[in-house]
Amino acid sequence: MAFIGQQVFSQTVNDVPIKDIDVAYVQIVGYSKLMSTKLNIQIDFGQETSIWTKGAKTVVRDVNGKIMKFNSMIDALNFMNNNGYEFETAYAFAIGNQNVYHYLLKKQ
C-alpha cells in the first residue's frame, strides 16, 4: 500500500505558499466576525475563483490547512509584512452592521 501525501511548510492561499505568490500586488480583505473580536481575512492576488469557491480560494490557511484567524487588520498586516509584502493604501466601508476592510499591499 502506497501513501501519497502533500507536506505543507507554510501558510497558504489557494494552496499557494504566501511567500511564493508571484504578483506585484495583493489585497487583503478583513471581515468582522459575528460574536467575536477576531477577523476573517481573505487575500486576493488575482487567482481564479468562482462564486461557489471564492471564500475557499482566498482564505489564509496555516501549516495544518486550517483557516487562520487574525486579531485585527494590523495583525494581518504584520503577518503579510513578515511574508514579504508592504502596505500601500487602505479603505473600509460597512455592509449592514459589518465592517469590511481593504488593504492594498505591494511585494517587497
N, C-alpha and C positions, 0 to 999 in steps of 0.2 A: 504494500500500500504506500503510495507516494503522497506526501503532503506538500502542497504548494501554497505559500503564503507571501504576503507583502509586508515587509517591515518598514514602518514609517518612523523617521527620526526627528521630524519637526512638525510644527503647526502647518496646517494646510487649508487651502480654499479650493474647492472643486478638485480635490486630490492633487493639487499642485503645491509644493512647499512654498511658503510665502517668500522666502529669500530667493527662490528660483523663478518668480513671476517676471517674465521678460517684457515689461512695458515701462514707459516713462512715467505714467501717472496711474494712480488708483484713487478710488473714492471709498471712504468708509462711511457707512450709514448706521446710525445708532437709534434704536427704538427703546423707549422706556418700557419696562415690563410691568404688567399688571400685578399689584400687590407685592412689589419688590423694589429695592433700591438699585438693583443691577440693570445693565443694559444688554440687549441683544445687538450684536454687531454683524453687519454684512459688508463684504468687500466686493466692489465692482472693479474689475480690471479689464472689462470688455469681453469676458468669457461668454460663450454661447449659453443661453438659458432659454427656458420656455415658461409659459405661465404655470405649468404643472410642476416644474422643478426649480424655479428661481430661488426660493429660500434654501433649498438643499444644496444648490450650486454656489451660493455666495457666503454661507456662514463659515466662521473660522472654527476649525476642529483642532483639538490638542493631539499629542503624540499617540493617544489611545483611540482616536477617532470620535471623541465626544465633543459636543458643541461647547466652545469656550464662552464663559460669561465674564463681563467686564464691569468693574465698579463704577466707571464713569467714562466719558469720552476722553478725558485726559489719560486714564488708564489704557484705553485703546490706542491713543496717540503715542504714548510711551512704548507700548508693545510694538507698534509699527515702526517707530524710530529705531528700536533695537533690531528690527528686521530690515533695515536699510532704506527707510523712507523718511522724508522730511515734510513738515507742514507747509502748505501753500496758502489756503484760504478755507473759510468755514461759513456756513449759514444754517439756520434752523427755522422750522415752522411747526405749527401744530395741526394735527389732523384729529378733530374732535377734542378729546382731553389728553391725547398722546403727543408728546414732543418727538420730533424726528430731526436728528442732527446729521448734517452732511459735512464731511471734512475731505478736502482735496489734498492729496499728498503726491510728492514727486520722489522718484527713486534717486538716492544719493549717488 
